């Protein structure tokens, strides 16, 4: 596969992830405030059951793609493109340190929609949203510059 095509495929995947992160930011997590306490954990469990397919697999592929782009990239790639991998790593590290842990605690918290863990997620999730967007736009600018140089 041509490295430019590989970059474009990673760009498409990055913007798929941009769409899913915005769905979480503006709709899914905020809607959890409206779920009755007695149904909260059932709704959350259904949500988690879907994540492997429509979030975790694409995010994993995007991380693998961004690592692969270190070695398999268009020859005329700008130096600053390494920021893309940094955005990915920051997002994953913060997910492991913060959001993932809070989600795990939220899943066991009897307070459900009034949980302090949901408050923490709602007040900080914009950081992950911006990191995923920064990755997508880094690839977009990279692709535009690379294609313009050919």
Order of alpha helices (4+ residues) and beta strands (2+ residues): alpha-alpha-alpha-alpha-alpha-alpha
